[in-house]
Amino acid sequence: MKLLILAGGMSSRMKKALDADTSLDPKLVEQANTLPKCMIGLGKNGRPFLDYVLYNASQAGIKEVILVLNPKDTVTQPHYESLMSGKKSWGLTILFARQHIPENREKPLGTSDAIEQALAQFPSWQSSRFIACNGDNLYPTKAFKLLLEDTHSNAMLDWDTEGYTVERVRNCAIIKKDTEGFLLDLLEKPNDTEWEEIVRTMPRIGISWNIFAFTASKLIPFLEKTPLHPTRNEKEIPVTVRLWAQEDPKGIFTIPISDVLPDLTSKNDIADIQTILEKEYGDF
């Protein structure tokens, strides 16, 4: 019943200018430029985006959450401490970890490093099974339930790609699994040759949206030996998971899910997210 949410990134893509002229509320543009993107106020009542993610998690039965934050974030922790003190945190106990940035870097060291630091800061979690996910994707309650109820020690969601453009699918990590559903590989941002083979050999193309159930004791050794990404120079969780699958082909089970997942990556996503939240959550 534990959840770790990665919310400590620098949101560099969110800070970029919009692709075209837009009628987006200037207040939202200002928030996108100044706040952690999970804290942009959206929906009918302008609640932080992360509120909706946490609400869905609570509806699935999650009880305890670690939010992994950037050390310079002065907004997120006070907001959720206030909700907890007012007993308005949907029954969640929310803890806060900080992803400290090495002295020789300006940006955090990546998502694998974030999880590793959080587990070091909360040793009791090192003997637990927990869900880990991004803070900028609106995972439905169903997604959390599937992982909570699955009997495999380590699992991940395998998202359908119907409704997505080819460009968007190719910008994700493609899931390669065996006939029993265990992960064999994650093909991140496949090139043209790799994509042609995927289309030719895979009747159903599934992608990862970075939501996993991990047994910490099994995960930690792979976090420790995750190499830096050759381009981004960060330790990323898809690389950790890929390394795990290659060493232990029956280590991570994949669970198909068909829902289209709204994600808040850039300013261009805000209007669509706003519409979805107003329609589906109303006065939440």
Secondary structure as UniProt FT lines:
FT   STRAND          2..7
FT   HELIX           12..15
FT   HELIX           26..34
FT   HELIX           37..39
FT   STRAND          41..42
FT   TURN            43..46
FT   STRAND          47..48
FT   HELIX           49..60
FT   STRAND          64..69
FT   TURN            71..72
FT   HELIX           76..85
FT   TURN            86..87
FT   TURN            90..91
FT   STRAND          93..98
FT   TURN            103..104
FT   HELIX           111..121
FT   HELIX           123..127
FT   STRAND          129..134
FT   HELIX           141..149
FT   STRAND          155..160
FT   TURN            162..163
FT   HELIX           166..170
FT   STRAND          173..177
FT   TURN            179..180
FT   STRAND          182..188
FT   HELIX           192..201
FT   STRAND          206..208
FT   STRAND          211..215
FT   HELIX           216..224
FT   TURN            230..232
FT   HELIX           237..247
FT   TURN            249..250
FT   STRAND          253..257
FT   HELIX           267..269
FT   HELIX           270..281
FT   TURN            282..283
//
